[in-house]
Amino acid sequence: MMLLGAGALVGCGDGDEGGTPTLTWYTNPDNGGQEDLAAKCTDEAGGDYRIDVAVLPTDADGQREQLVRRLAANDTSIDLMSLDVVFVPEFAEAGFLRPFSDEQAADLTRDVLDGPLETAMWDDELVAAPFWANTQLLWYRQSVAEQAGIDPSDGSVTWDQVIEAADQTTTTVAVTGARYEGYMVWINALVMSAGGEVLKDPEAGKDATPELDTTAGRTAAGIIRRLATTVADPAMSTAIEENARAAFQADNGGFMVNWPYVYGAARAAVDDGSLDQSVFDDIAWARFPAVDSGTESAPPLGGIDVGIGAFSEHPDEAVDAVRCITSLESQIEYMVAEGNPGARAAVFEDPDVREAFPMADLIRDSIDTAGPRPRSAYYTDVSGATVREFHPPSDVEADSTPEQADDLIHDVLRDRQLL
């Protein structure tokens, strides 16, 4: 059974009232930031259209499932959708997205960073508009790093150094190790930081070649195994982003890789009294750890692109709404309110953004040099197969897990095995 937000009820059918078209925007859950943008863009439309919000399930997989089911049925109520960047190829290949014209694309991609721009393209067309981007940083306690004798702030710290530092100080390294997409984010970033890739030729679709059983894949597996069996939080195998944040903020927290929202969340925890000010003051940040000393890491790339449903009955109004939702002003507003970085470079020069995120330059540079997950119409299969073989993290073996993952990816892509 699919669960819909209250706004979806308004968006079903034509939904127009008094001659004003109603656009339904299916969004990932947040703290109300997208709803606020919908209200702002409705006001700025001056009666040309109104935007109602329908909230999708919490996890990315659930969001994809609901949208795919509705779009496969040619649902006209999906005018706008907030898409996790990894699902754009699948939706575009299936014909679920309305491509933008060259003129529209020029406006929607102006000043967009390279990483987010690539996520919104398919077959040389802009099929979604970059809205917000994301990347992961290394978050650490300054006191722990000093005690261990390392300085992550120069951006060259390696995973081996982080694990050794945590081991020396009897602290933890918090990561997302549950069997879900967040774990795939970490696996992919490790592989790419080691100079490899999960798929050799993702554009080949079902004929793509898995590349985990390589030096890079085995190196990544070794890091996962070592961390999981030495300095991980005991709940690592079920940890999603918020669990990792809680582990990092605990008394024995030392290091964490996570998205930038955690900084604002920690500050809010101080305000509500659930986190001591001294803990917040001890938090520092650095570039995602490297695998090899002297080789720059490939931080994760995430975020949301806004697409127009291929069956929308109001495509012209939807294009105008996307312009408003993804404008520089809207991205600044959303980053300050929700803690999710913008996709345009100028966002990071805004004074309010720089005040809220003192690491704004690092976030921007990490997004711009991030390593994307495989851009494949069959990404969901690739991710599901990888995570299944790499879970639980403590059972990962460098000499066997990558090979098993390659075999499963190969069989799943060719319909020889189901996940």
C-alpha positions, 0 to 999 in steps of 0.5 A: 500500500502506498502512503501519500501526503495530504497534499497528494489528495489535492493534486489528484486529477486536475485539481484546478480551482477557479481557473488557476492550475494546481501543480502538485510537487512530490517532495522528499520529507524535510522540516517544511522548507520545500513547503515554504518554497511552494508558498513563495513561488505560488505568491510570485506566480501572481495567480498563474498557478499554485503549488501544493506539496505531497510528501513522499516516504522518508527513505529514498527507496520508498520515494522511488517506489511510490513515484515509479508506480504512479508514473508507470500508470501515466499519472497526470497528478505528478507535475513536479518531483524532488528526485534523489540524484541517483534515480534521474537516469532511471526515470529519464530512460523510462520516459517519466521526465519531461526534458527541458529545451536548450533555452530553459536549460541555459537558465536552470544550469547557470552557475551550477557546480559541475557535480550537480549538473552532471546528475541532471543530464541524460542523453545530452539533455537536461531532464531535471533541474539541480535544486540542492546538492550534497556531499559528506565531510569528515567531522571530528572532535578537535580534542580527540585529534590533538590527543592522537597527534593528527591534524585532519584540517589540512585535508590529507588525512587517510582512513588508516589515520582516522581508524588508528586515531580512534583506536588510540583514544578509545573513541568511535568512528561513526558511519552509516552501515545499515543495509540501505542506500546510505551504506552504498554512498560510503562504499562507492566513495571508498572505491572511487577514492581508491581510484576505482569505480563500481561499474566500468561502463554504466551507460551499457545498462544491463550489459555494464561490467561490475568492477568491485573485484579490483585493487580499489574494491578490495582496498575499500572492503579492507577499510570497511572490515577494519573499521567495523571490527575495531572502532565502529559504534556497536550499532553500525550495522543498523546505523543511518545518518541520525544514528551516526550523528548520535554516536558521534555526539556521545561521550566516546565519539571521535570521528564521523563521516556525514552530510553538512546538515549535522552541523546545524542539527548539533547547534539546534541540540545545544539550543534545546539543551540536549547537547552540551555547548562544550561538545559543539565547540569541540566539533571540527571538519575536514575533507572526506578522508583519503584512501592513499596518502597523497591522493585526493579523496572522492567525496560522496555526491548526493542531493535532489533534482527537480523533475517535471512529470512527463504526463503533467497537464500543465508543463509550461506552468511547471517549467516556470515553477521549477525556475522559481524553486531552483533559483539562486534566492530559493537555494540560499533560503533552503540551505539556511533553513534546512541545512542542505547545500545549494547546487549553484556556486554563488550560494556559498558566497551568501553572507547568511550561508557563510554564517550558518556554515563556516565550512561553506568553502569546503562544502562547495569544493567537495561537491565540485570534486565529488565522486558520483555513484554509477549513472545507470538506469539500473542503478537500483539493482546495482546498489541493492546487490552491492549492499547485500553482499557488503552487509553486515560490515563486520563480515566483509572480507577483502579477498572475497566480498568484492568478487561476490558482489560483482557476481551478484550485480552481473546476475541481477542485471541479466535477470538471472537472480532477484534481490 
